Structures are given as structure tokens and as C-alpha cells.
Amino acid sequence: MIMPRSIIDLISATLAMYRANFAPLVLFSALVIIPITVVTTIIQLANTGSMSLSPLGEPRFEGDALLVCGGALLVIIGGLLQVVLVQGVITRVTADHVSGQTINVQAAFQAAQPRLATLATAMIYAFVVILALSITMGLLTVLFPLLVALFGVVVYIGIALTSLLPAVIMLEDQVSANEGLARAYDLGRARFWTLFGIIAAMFVLSVVTTVIVGLIAALVVPPTPSSVTGRGLEGVLDVMSPALSVREVIISMVVNIVLAPLLPIAMTLFYRELRTAPTSAPLDPDVAISTPTPTPSARGSLFTQRDSINAAILTVLVIVFTLITGDTILALLGGGSGLVLR
């Protein structure tokens, strides 16, 4: 019996391609992430600078509320631009690589440009869908608290809808934003647990990398002792120092630059796995894979019995994982990067 490639095969292929092309991938990631991070950080600091406490101890913004909202909107746009550029171009780079072409980020960027606007549109649509579902579930939970379990449905749909979206949009030239969403959703739920496993592996890698980089940064710039704990926003505003803020921004930026190429590489390889006939041979990123033919538009029910079962299992897993490891992960991230001040 011919079996699909496993999560381990896909992760191994992702890391193999990443190691083989580390310099151009990270350089492109840095060229996108550094300027966007600098601009959005300046905007966020400006907004934070307008924050104060009311006589009742509640946070409030001084100055023009329109400017504050405009700054927040610019931060969101910057985040969207970063995701679109990094995921869109690296998806194109990965597709070229598995097709046997030499890595050329500039050529991949030029090839990706006509599809970047469509990818951005599709991501905005996906965000609106997920936001609408979240608000609906939140309102229902207020009325019927037991329905909090339905948030597993939102997480399930979010993962299935967005994970393969860059690959579908960037590699199927004639697909519109709406068609891309439908196709990405169908492909994402076709082998949901493999998709979930890849994302979980990326999450673990992200946590480990953040802790390592945070520990290194703590040796270079030790955390500033303070009495923030228990003082709320006032304590944070009192003890926040430029050195500490810069350190946290640098930690976040370095981790983001190093890890940003991994997810689009993994999702592109998984997309090609879904779109080509499975084989029992190991997934080698240096072996050319034939270009897949376009998938048909989504058909049938948007949420089947199988989807309901998967969402229920996902809900249980998320609850158990949060209860067991939530505090531990927060402690590791805080201890490593200095986010938790003591």
C-alpha cells in the first residue's frame, strides 16, 4: 500500500531545504522584517507614550484618538505586508527549488509580484471570516457558557483556511481570492492532522528558539530589576526603560527573521504533497516534482461530520495542552527574553 509522506518526512525536508539555502532565505526575510519592525515599533512606542492612568487607575490615551487609531491601523497593515511578502515570495522560492531550479530570490520576487495583491486580499477575507466566527462564538458563549467548546471550531476552520492559502494563491496563477480560500480550505482539511502536526512542530521550534535567543540577550543586556509584579499598568509604565524595550524588540525581530522562512517552506512542500500522487519514497527537496494541475473548486458541505469530529478532538487537545503547559511556556518565554520582570 502506498502511504502519504509523514509529518517527520515533511519537517525533515523543510529543514533540509532551509539549511541548504539559509543565507538567501534569511537575508530576504531580514530585508522585509527589519524595516517593517522598526516602523511599527516607532508607531507602537508613540501610542504607548500617549497612554496614562486615570484617577481611578484605568488606562487612557491622551491626545488625538484618531491618530492613535491610525497608528494601530498602520501597525496592522505593516504586519499584513510582512506576512504577504515573506510567505508569498518564499512559497515561490520553494516551488522553484522543488522543481529543480536554482534558488534566486530576486527572480522569485519578480515572479511572485503579480499574485501578491491577490494573496493580501485573500488573507483579509480570511481574517474577516475568522473574526466574524470568533465574535459570533463569543456572543453565544455569553448566553450559553457551555458553548465555549465551540471555539475549537473556530481554531479548526482558521487552521484549515489559512495554512495553505499562500501556496494555493501563489502557485495557481488563475485562482481568485475567493477561489483560493475555498481550495485552501478543502486541501487543509483533507489531511488536517498532518497540517496540525507541522504547525505544532513549528510552534515548538519557535518556543525553543525564543528561549535560546532570550537567554543570550539576557547575558548581553541583563533585565532591569523592578517591582512590576502586582502593580499593573502603572508599574509597567514606571519601570519601562529604552534599553529593555530595544532588547525585547531585537529578540522578537531576530527570532522572526530566523524562523519566518520555515512555515512557508513546510506549507509549500505539504501543498505539493497533497497535489501530486503520493509515493513511498522519502521527500527530498532537491528532487524535482512535476507541476500540479489546478484543483477543482470546493464542493459539498462546508463542515462535514468528519470536520466536527476533528474540531472536537482539537478542542480537547487545546484545553489539555493549555492546562498542562500554559504556565510553563509563559515562564520559559518570560525567563528567556526578560518579558517577565522580577
SEDOSE-394438 format. One record per residue (C-alpha): x, y, z; chain; residue number from 0. Coordinates in Angstrom, 3 decimals, padded with zeros to 6 digits. Layout:
N
+----------+----------+----------+----+-----+
:        u :        v :        w : ch :   i :
+----------+----------+----------+----+-----+
:        X :        Y :        Z :  A : NUM :
...
+----------+----------+----------+----+-----+
***
This chain:
342
+----------+----------+----------+----+-----+
:        u :        v :        w : ch :   i :
+----------+----------+----------+----+-----+
:  000.000 :  000.000 :  000.000 :  A :   0 :
:  001.371 :  003.417 : -000.960 :  A :   1 :
:  001.362 :  005.717 :  002.065 :  A :   2 :
:  001.411 :  009.526 :  002.148 :  A :   3 :
:  004.542 :  011.129 :  003.476 :  A :   4 :
:  004.584 :  011.612 :  007.227 :  A :   5 :
:  004.966 :  014.736 :  009.341 :  A :   6 :
:  008.573 :  013.736 :  010.056 :  A :   7 :
:  009.316 :  013.449 :  006.320 :  A :   8 :
:  007.867 :  016.891 :  005.669 :  A :   9 :
:  009.673 :  018.524 :  008.598 :  A :  10 :
:  012.955 :  016.873 :  007.579 :  A :  11 :
:  012.542 :  018.126 :  004.004 :  A :  12 :
:  011.744 :  021.610 :  005.298 :  A :  13 :
:  014.859 :  021.736 :  007.456 :  A :  14 :
:  016.996 :  020.290 :  004.662 :  A :  15 :
:  015.939 :  022.993 :  002.225 :  A :  16 :
:  016.286 :  025.678 :  004.897 :  A :  17 :
:  019.842 :  024.607 :  005.761 :  A :  18 :
:  020.857 :  024.352 :  002.111 :  A :  19 :
:  019.596 :  027.872 :  001.337 :  A :  20 :
:  019.962 :  029.526 :  004.732 :  A :  21 :
:  021.768 :  032.694 :  003.617 :  A :  22 :
:  019.430 :  033.878 :  000.806 :  A :  23 :
:  016.280 :  032.940 :  002.728 :  A :  24 :
:  017.279 :  034.697 :  005.943 :  A :  25 :
:  018.668 :  037.686 :  004.043 :  A :  26 :
:  015.358 :  038.191 :  002.239 :  A :  27 :
:  013.476 :  037.686 :  005.497 :  A :  28 :
:  015.655 :  040.323 :  007.175 :  A :  29 :
:  015.216 :  042.803 :  004.316 :  A :  30 :
:  011.448 :  042.587 :  004.771 :  A :  31 :
:  011.145 :  042.248 :  008.540 :  A :  32 :
:  013.708 :  044.773 :  009.812 :  A :  33 :
:  012.270 :  047.953 :  008.208 :  A :  34 :
:  008.683 :  046.946 :  008.949 :  A :  35 :
:  009.573 :  046.121 :  012.557 :  A :  36 :
:  011.382 :  049.438 :  013.015 :  A :  37 :
:  008.459 :  051.457 :  011.627 :  A :  38 :
:  005.754 :  049.565 :  013.552 :  A :  39 :
:  007.791 :  049.737 :  016.769 :  A :  40 :
:  008.124 :  053.517 :  016.465 :  A :  41 :
:  004.356 :  053.756 :  015.946 :  A :  42 :
:  003.663 :  051.497 :  018.922 :  A :  43 :
:  006.018 :  053.489 :  021.159 :  A :  44 :
:  004.298 :  056.706 :  020.084 :  A :  45 :
:  000.927 :  055.211 :  021.001 :  A :  46 :
:  002.299 :  053.894 :  024.303 :  A :  47 :
:  003.714 :  057.330 :  025.039 :  A :  48 :
:  000.202 :  058.747 :  024.850 :  A :  49 :
: -001.006 :  056.292 :  027.488 :  A :  50 :
: -001.611 :  057.377 :  031.065 :  A :  51 :
: -003.709 :  056.392 :  034.047 :  A :  52 :
: -006.994 :  057.975 :  035.042 :  A :  53 :
: -007.624 :  058.961 :  038.691 :  A :  54 :
: -009.366 :  055.599 :  039.044 :  A :  55 :
: -006.293 :  053.754 :  037.801 :  A :  56 :
: -007.715 :  052.900 :  034.419 :  A :  57 :
: -005.600 :  053.206 :  031.240 :  A :  58 :
: -006.468 :  056.087 :  028.926 :  A :  59 :
: -004.962 :  057.697 :  025.839 :  A :  60 :
: -004.088 :  061.372 :  025.736 :  A :  61 :
: -004.149 :  063.339 :  022.524 :  A :  62 :
: -005.945 :  062.722 :  019.272 :  A :  63 :
: -007.795 :  059.396 :  019.329 :  A :  64 :
: -007.866 :  059.446 :  015.533 :  A :  65 :
: -004.061 :  059.466 :  015.422 :  A :  66 :
: -003.910 :  056.571 :  017.879 :  A :  67 :
: -006.356 :  054.546 :  015.798 :  A :  68 :
: -004.468 :  055.488 :  012.635 :  A :  69 :
: -001.243 :  054.274 :  014.211 :  A :  70 :
: -002.845 :  050.979 :  015.179 :  A :  71 :
: -004.142 :  050.582 :  011.618 :  A :  72 :
: -000.645 :  051.206 :  010.223 :  A :  73 :
:  000.741 :  048.506 :  012.519 :  A :  74 :
: -001.860 :  046.049 :  011.209 :  A :  75 :
: -001.068 :  046.982 :  007.612 :  A :  76 :
:  002.636 :  046.536 :  008.322 :  A :  77 :
:  002.010 :  043.086 :  009.748 :  A :  78 :
: -000.073 :  042.113 :  006.715 :  A :  79 :
:  002.601 :  043.414 :  004.339 :  A :  80 :
:  005.269 :  041.418 :  006.150 :  A :  81 :
:  003.279 :  038.178 :  006.028 :  A :  82 :
:  002.354 :  038.615 :  002.371 :  A :  83 :
:  005.899 :  039.375 :  001.237 :  A :  84 :
:  007.669 :  036.715 :  003.276 :  A :  85 :
:  005.182 :  033.910 :  002.748 :  A :  86 :
:  004.403 :  034.798 : -000.854 :  A :  87 :
:  007.984 :  035.068 : -002.074 :  A :  88 :
:  009.374 :  032.135 : -000.068 :  A :  89 :
:  006.495 :  029.989 : -001.309 :  A :  90 :
:  007.598 :  030.847 : -004.844 :  A :  91 :
:  011.247 :  030.148 : -003.949 :  A :  92 :
:  010.328 :  026.731 : -002.527 :  A :  93 :
:  008.261 :  025.813 : -005.569 :  A :  94 :
:  011.162 :  026.732 : -007.845 :  A :  95 :
:  013.546 :  024.696 : -005.708 :  A :  96 :
:  011.488 :  021.503 : -005.739 :  A :  97 :
:  011.100 :  021.927 : -009.487 :  A :  98 :
:  014.868 :  021.682 : -009.842 :  A :  99 :
:  015.650 :  025.370 : -010.349 :  A : 100 :
:  018.495 :  027.240 : -008.677 :  A : 101 :
:  017.444 :  029.434 : -005.775 :  A : 102 :
:  017.127 :  033.052 : -006.927 :  A : 103 :
:  015.192 :  035.220 : -004.510 :  A : 104 :
:  015.135 :  038.221 : -006.835 :  A : 105 :
:  013.678 :  036.174 : -009.692 :  A : 106 :
:  011.179 :  034.584 : -007.295 :  A : 107 :
:  010.122 :  038.024 : -006.083 :  A : 108 :
:  009.536 :  039.192 : -009.642 :  A : 109 :
:  007.528 :  036.047 : -010.392 :  A : 110 :
:  005.510 :  036.475 : -007.187 :  A : 111 :
:  004.648 :  040.159 : -007.670 :  A : 112 :
:  001.537 :  039.652 : -009.852 :  A : 113 :
: -000.002 :  037.416 : -007.164 :  A : 114 :
:  000.868 :  039.356 : -004.012 :  A : 115 :
: -002.200 :  041.620 : -004.197 :  A : 116 :
: -004.460 :  038.577 : -004.571 :  A : 117 :
: -002.761 :  036.924 : -001.594 :  A : 118 :
: -003.245 :  040.055 :  000.521 :  A : 119 :
: -006.929 :  040.198 : -000.466 :  A : 120 :
: -007.437 :  036.529 :  000.372 :  A : 121 :
: -005.765 :  036.979 :  003.764 :  A : 122 :
: -008.008 :  039.936 :  004.564 :  A : 123 :
: -011.065 :  037.870 :  003.619 :  A : 124 :
: -009.838 :  035.021 :  005.817 :  A : 125 :
: -009.279 :  037.419 :  008.722 :  A : 126 :
: -012.797 :  038.799 :  008.356 :  A : 127 :
: -014.277 :  035.283 :  008.308 :  A : 128 :
: -012.361 :  034.190 :  011.390 :  A : 129 :
: -013.136 :  037.447 :  013.213 :  A : 130 :
: -016.855 :  037.097 :  012.431 :  A : 131 :
: -016.855 :  033.497 :  013.662 :  A : 132 :
: -014.992 :  034.482 :  016.827 :  A : 133 :
: -017.404 :  037.312 :  017.613 :  A : 134 :
: -020.392 :  035.050 :  016.970 :  A : 135 :
: -018.973 :  032.314 :  019.195 :  A : 136 :
: -018.157 :  034.900 :  021.868 :  A : 137 :
: -021.709 :  036.216 :  021.928 :  A : 138 :
: -023.117 :  032.703 :  022.068 :  A : 139 :
: -020.762 :  031.834 :  024.919 :  A : 140 :
: -022.006 :  034.819 :  026.927 :  A : 141 :
: -025.550 :  033.493 :  026.591 :  A : 142 :
: -024.648 :  029.807 :  026.891 :  A : 143 :
: -021.282 :  029.343 :  028.684 :  A : 144 :
: -021.044 :  025.665 :  027.770 :  A : 145 :
: -020.710 :  026.662 :  024.127 :  A : 146 :
: -017.138 :  027.806 :  024.868 :  A : 147 :
: -016.147 :  024.417 :  023.447 :  A : 148 :
: -017.256 :  025.681 :  020.034 :  A : 149 :
: -014.132 :  027.843 :  019.867 :  A : 150 :
: -012.446 :  024.645 :  018.752 :  A : 151 :
: -014.487 :  025.002 :  015.565 :  A : 152 :
: -013.057 :  028.496 :  015.008 :  A : 153 :
: -009.497 :  027.243 :  015.540 :  A : 154 :
: -010.111 :  024.305 :  013.205 :  A : 155 :
: -011.533 :  026.480 :  010.446 :  A : 156 :
: -008.759 :  029.044 :  010.920 :  A : 157 :
: -006.006 :  026.447 :  010.532 :  A : 158 :
: -007.647 :  024.716 :  007.572 :  A : 159 :
: -008.493 :  028.002 :  005.854 :  A : 160 :
: -005.238 :  029.930 :  006.165 :  A : 161 :
: -002.330 :  027.480 :  006.386 :  A : 162 :
: -002.161 :  026.525 :  002.712 :  A : 163 :
: -003.583 :  029.798 :  001.393 :  A : 164 :
: -000.223 :  031.308 :  000.306 :  A : 165 :
:  000.702 :  028.136 : -001.599 :  A : 166 :
: -002.646 :  027.973 : -003.385 :  A : 167 :
: -002.663 :  031.661 : -004.335 :  A : 168 :
:  000.981 :  031.866 : -005.368 :  A : 169 :
:  001.179 :  028.602 : -007.314 :  A : 170 :
: -002.191 :  028.599 : -009.096 :  A : 171 :
: -001.978 :  031.673 : -011.304 :  A : 172 :
: -005.606 :  031.893 : -012.359 :  A : 173 :
: -007.128 :  031.494 : -008.898 :  A : 174 :
: -009.008 :  034.461 : -007.449 :  A : 175 :
: -009.000 :  035.328 : -003.753 :  A : 176 :
: -012.391 :  033.672 : -003.170 :  A : 177 :
: -011.472 :  030.550 : -005.135 :  A : 178 :
: -008.156 :  030.384 : -003.331 :  A : 179 :
: -009.881 :  030.423 :  000.044 :  A : 180 :
: -012.189 :  027.582 : -000.990 :  A : 181 :
: -009.336 :  025.483 : -002.364 :  A : 182 :
: -007.064 :  026.132 :  000.591 :  A : 183 :
: -009.857 :  025.139 :  002.982 :  A : 184 :
: -010.520 :  021.889 :  001.118 :  A : 185 :
: -006.838 :  020.995 :  000.978 :  A : 186 :
: -006.296 :  021.972 :  004.613 :  A : 187 :
: -008.989 :  019.706 :  005.979 :  A : 188 :
: -008.104 :  016.830 :  003.633 :  A : 189 :
: -005.168 :  015.895 :  005.875 :  A : 190 :
: -005.800 :  018.160 :  008.811 :  A : 191 :
: -003.775 :  016.301 :  011.412 :  A : 192 :
: -000.662 :  016.277 :  009.263 :  A : 193 :
: -001.149 :  020.019 :  008.810 :  A : 194 :
: -001.688 :  020.459 :  012.541 :  A : 195 :
:  001.424 :  018.413 :  013.299 :  A : 196 :
:  003.566 :  020.618 :  011.068 :  A : 197 :
:  002.227 :  023.757 :  012.756 :  A : 198 :
:  002.785 :  022.229 :  016.209 :  A : 199 :
:  006.386 :  021.399 :  015.283 :  A : 200 :
:  006.926 :  024.985 :  014.115 :  A : 201 :
:  005.467 :  026.229 :  017.408 :  A : 202 :
:  007.835 :  024.080 :  019.473 :  A : 203 :
:  010.769 :  025.275 :  017.387 :  A : 204 :
:  009.651 :  028.870 :  017.893 :  A : 205 :
:  009.476 :  028.463 :  021.679 :  A : 206 :
:  012.914 :  026.829 :  021.838 :  A : 207 :
:  014.472 :  029.489 :  019.609 :  A : 208 :
:  012.892 :  032.316 :  021.608 :  A : 209 :
:  014.232 :  030.899 :  024.866 :  A : 210 :
:  017.747 :  030.454 :  023.460 :  A : 211 :
:  017.889 :  033.924 :  021.919 :  A : 212 :
:  016.386 :  035.401 :  025.092 :  A : 213 :
:  018.997 :  033.752 :  027.310 :  A : 214 :
:  021.797 :  035.019 :  025.086 :  A : 215 :
:  020.321 :  038.521 :  025.124 :  A : 216 :
:  019.968 :  038.388 :  028.922 :  A : 217 :
:  023.722 :  037.805 :  029.189 :  A : 218 :
:  024.448 :  040.782 :  026.959 :  A : 219 :
:  021.845 :  043.174 :  028.409 :  A : 220 :
:  020.647 :  041.964 :  031.834 :  A : 221 :
:  016.975 :  042.592 :  032.684 :  A : 222 :
:  016.277 :  045.715 :  034.730 :  A : 223 :
:  015.075 :  044.705 :  038.225 :  A : 224 :
:  011.746 :  046.220 :  039.104 :  A : 225 :
:  008.670 :  045.819 :  041.162 :  A : 226 :
:  006.294 :  045.496 :  038.257 :  A : 227 :
:  004.647 :  042.360 :  039.599 :  A : 228 :
:  001.352 :  043.233 :  041.169 :  A : 229 :
:  001.448 :  046.890 :  040.119 :  A : 230 :
: -000.386 :  046.539 :  036.840 :  A : 231 :
: -000.092 :  049.142 :  034.117 :  A : 232 :
:  001.326 :  051.774 :  036.467 :  A : 233 :
:  004.271 :  049.547 :  037.318 :  A : 234 :
:  004.920 :  048.809 :  033.675 :  A : 235 :
:  004.903 :  052.498 :  032.753 :  A : 236 :
:  007.136 :  053.380 :  035.702 :  A : 237 :
:  009.923 :  050.890 :  035.044 :  A : 238 :
:  009.946 :  050.609 :  031.250 :  A : 239 :
:  013.413 :  051.591 :  030.039 :  A : 240 :
:  014.681 :  052.229 :  026.492 :  A : 241 :
:  017.361 :  049.520 :  026.860 :  A : 242 :
:  014.803 :  046.943 :  027.901 :  A : 243 :
:  012.410 :  047.920 :  025.106 :  A : 244 :
:  015.151 :  047.746 :  022.498 :  A : 245 :
:  016.256 :  044.361 :  023.777 :  A : 246 :
:  012.768 :  042.906 :  023.532 :  A : 247 :
:  012.299 :  044.286 :  020.022 :  A : 248 :
:  015.638 :  042.835 :  018.918 :  A : 249 :
:  014.848 :  039.415 :  020.412 :  A : 250 :
:  011.491 :  039.315 :  018.684 :  A : 251 :
:  012.966 :  040.529 :  015.404 :  A : 252 :
:  015.846 :  038.028 :  015.394 :  A : 253 :
:  013.551 :  035.108 :  016.154 :  A : 254 :
:  011.126 :  036.274 :  013.485 :  A : 255 :
:  013.850 :  036.637 :  010.860 :  A : 256 :
:  015.335 :  033.213 :  011.572 :  A : 257 :
:  012.028 :  031.331 :  011.720 :  A : 258 :
:  009.925 :  033.194 :  009.141 :  A : 259 :
:  011.061 :  031.098 :  006.135 :  A : 260 :
:  010.261 :  027.753 :  007.787 :  A : 261 :
:  006.463 :  027.823 :  007.716 :  A : 262 :
:  006.056 :  028.818 :  004.035 :  A : 263 :
:  008.657 :  026.183 :  003.084 :  A : 264 :
:  006.798 :  023.500 :  005.041 :  A : 265 :
:  003.384 :  024.545 :  003.738 :  A : 266 :
:  004.597 :  024.630 :  000.138 :  A : 267 :
:  006.108 :  021.141 :  000.412 :  A : 268 :
:  002.887 :  019.892 :  002.014 :  A : 269 :
:  000.833 :  021.539 : -000.721 :  A : 270 :
:  002.894 :  019.797 : -003.388 :  A : 271 :
:  002.463 :  016.561 : -001.454 :  A : 272 :
: -001.312 :  016.996 : -001.482 :  A : 273 :
: -001.418 :  017.999 : -005.131 :  A : 274 :
:  000.765 :  015.206 : -006.536 :  A : 275 :
:  000.359 :  011.453 : -006.411 :  A : 276 :
:  001.781 :  010.164 : -003.102 :  A : 277 :
:  004.774 :  007.885 : -003.213 :  A : 278 :
:  006.544 :  005.820 : -000.613 :  A : 279 :
:  009.874 :  007.467 : -001.450 :  A : 280 :
:  011.363 :  009.928 :  001.063 :  A : 281 :
:  010.555 :  013.557 :  000.392 :  A : 282 :
:  013.747 :  015.078 : -000.962 :  A : 283 :
:  013.536 :  018.837 : -001.620 :  A : 284 :
:  016.296 :  018.518 : -004.217 :  A : 285 :
:  014.241 :  016.129 : -006.370 :  A : 286 :
:  012.073 :  017.848 : -008.962 :  A : 287 :
:  008.315 :  017.457 : -008.566 :  A : 288 :
:  006.026 :  017.889 : -011.534 :  A : 289 :
:  003.820 :  020.968 : -011.560 :  A : 290 :
:  000.373 :  020.061 : -010.203 :  A : 291 :
: -002.772 :  020.681 : -012.177 :  A : 292 :
: -005.315 :  023.092 : -010.685 :  A : 293 :
: -007.697 :  021.647 : -008.148 :  A : 294 :
: -011.444 :  021.880 : -008.718 :  A : 295 :
: -013.444 :  024.433 : -006.819 :  A : 296 :
: -014.731 :  023.464 : -003.385 :  A : 297 :
: -017.729 :  021.180 : -003.471 :  A : 298 :
: -020.045 :  019.603 : -000.942 :  A : 299 :
: -020.640 :  020.601 :  002.660 :  A : 300 :
: -018.523 :  023.321 :  004.207 :  A : 301 :
: -018.500 :  021.449 :  007.522 :  A : 302 :
: -018.927 :  017.691 :  007.481 :  A : 303 :
: -019.235 :  015.135 :  010.245 :  A : 304 :
: -015.529 :  014.449 :  009.899 :  A : 305 :
: -014.827 :  018.150 :  010.394 :  A : 306 :
: -016.977 :  018.124 :  013.542 :  A : 307 :
: -015.025 :  015.192 :  014.970 :  A : 308 :
: -011.695 :  016.824 :  014.143 :  A : 309 :
: -012.815 :  020.098 :  015.729 :  A : 310 :
: -013.952 :  018.282 :  018.881 :  A : 311 :
: -010.633 :  016.452 :  019.193 :  A : 312 :
: -008.758 :  019.697 :  018.586 :  A : 313 :
: -010.761 :  021.421 :  021.329 :  A : 314 :
: -009.881 :  018.718 :  023.847 :  A : 315 :
: -006.203 :  018.810 :  022.857 :  A : 316 :
: -006.010 :  022.598 :  023.168 :  A : 317 :
: -007.695 :  022.583 :  026.591 :  A : 318 :
: -005.465 :  019.795 :  027.936 :  A : 319 :
: -002.320 :  021.368 :  026.477 :  A : 320 :
: -003.187 :  024.777 :  027.946 :  A : 321 :
: -003.874 :  023.350 :  031.393 :  A : 322 :
: -000.678 :  021.304 :  031.445 :  A : 323 :
:  001.873 :  023.558 :  029.777 :  A : 324 :
:  000.447 :  027.075 :  029.634 :  A : 325 :
:  002.227 :  028.434 :  032.719 :  A : 326 :
:  005.428 :  026.569 :  031.866 :  A : 327 :
:  005.653 :  028.070 :  028.379 :  A : 328 :
:  004.946 :  031.567 :  029.662 :  A : 329 :
:  007.628 :  031.132 :  032.337 :  A : 330 :
:  010.157 :  029.914 :  029.754 :  A : 331 :
:  009.402 :  032.763 :  027.369 :  A : 332 :
:  009.493 :  035.291 :  030.166 :  A : 333 :
:  012.632 :  033.886 :  031.731 :  A : 334 :
:  014.416 :  033.645 :  028.428 :  A : 335 :
:  013.613 :  037.024 :  026.998 :  A : 336 :
:  013.094 :  039.140 :  030.067 :  A : 337 :
:  009.407 :  039.714 :  029.365 :  A : 338 :
:  008.618 :  038.730 :  032.952 :  A : 339 :
:  010.216 :  041.320 :  035.181 :  A : 340 :
:  011.026 :  040.465 :  038.728 :  A : 341 :
+----------+----------+----------+----+-----+
***
